[in-house]
């Protein structure tokens, strides 16, 4: 099953493609359920981002990463620990 994708371009023009936050596999969320928010985000990104996306993410500063994560969750109208009502 193909996951829907979230497309994001940083102010520096770096394009990052991730699965939509609301469509993350349950198994990934289950694995990080007891972690803090920061550790959960690292684990999710490391599990789901392809190597090219990880390379781009590693070059971003913390403000850019914060903005990316905020846009990623806003796109699906969810945050860590919440699920989208059907």
C-alpha positions in Angstrom: 0.0 0.0 0.0 1.5 3.3 -1.0 1.4 6.1 1.6 0.2 9.6 0.7 3.2 12.0 0.6 3.9 15.3 2.3 6.0 17.6 0.1 8.0 20.4 1.7 10.5 22.9 0.4 12.7 24.7 2.8 13.5 28.4 2.4 16.9 27.2 1.1 15.1 25.3 -1.7 15.7 21.8 -0.2 12.8 19.5 -1.1 11.8 16.9 1.5 9.2 14.2 0.8 7.7 12.2 3.8 4.6 10.1 4.3 1.7 12.3 5.5 1.8 12.3 9.2 -1.8 11.1 9.6 -0.9 8.0 7.4 2.1 6.8 9.4 2.1 3.1 9.9 0.6 2.1 13.3 3.7 -0.1 14.0 5.9 3.0 13.9 3.7 4.9 16.2 3.4 1.9 18.6 7.2 1.7 18.8 7.6 5.3 19.9 4.5 5.6 22.1 6.5 5.8 25.4 9.2 8.1 24.1 9.3 11.8 24.6 8.3 14.0 21.7 11.9 14.8 20.5 12.9 11.1 20.6 9.7 10.1 18.9 10.3 12.5 16.0 13.9 11.3 15.5 12.7 7.7 15.5 9.9 8.4 13.0 12.1 10.3 10.7 14.9 7.7 10.8 12.3 4.9 10.2 10.4 6.5 7.3 12.7 9.0 5.5 14.7 7.7 2.5 18.5 8.2 2.7 18.4 11.2 0.4 15.8 12.9 2.6 17.8 12.1 5.7 20.9 13.6 4.0 18.9 16.8 3.4 17.4 16.9 6.9 20.9 16.6 8.4 21.9 19.8 6.6 19.0 21.8 8.0 19.3 24.0 11.1 17.0 23.5 14.1 14.6 26.4 13.1 14.2 24.8 9.6 13.5 21.4 11.2 11.0 22.9 13.7 9.2 24.6 10.8 9.2 21.4 8.8 7.8 19.3 11.6 5.1 22.0 12.3 4.1 22.0 8.7 4.1 18.2 8.5 1.8 17.8 11.4 -0.4 20.8 10.4 -0.9 19.2 7.0 -2.6 16.3 8.6 -4.2 18.3 11.5 -2.6 15.9 14.1 0.3 16.0 16.6 2.2 13.3 18.3 -0.2 11.4 20.6 -3.3 12.3 18.7 -5.1 10.6 16.0 -7.4 12.1 13.3 -11.1 11.3 13.9 -12.9 9.6 11.1 
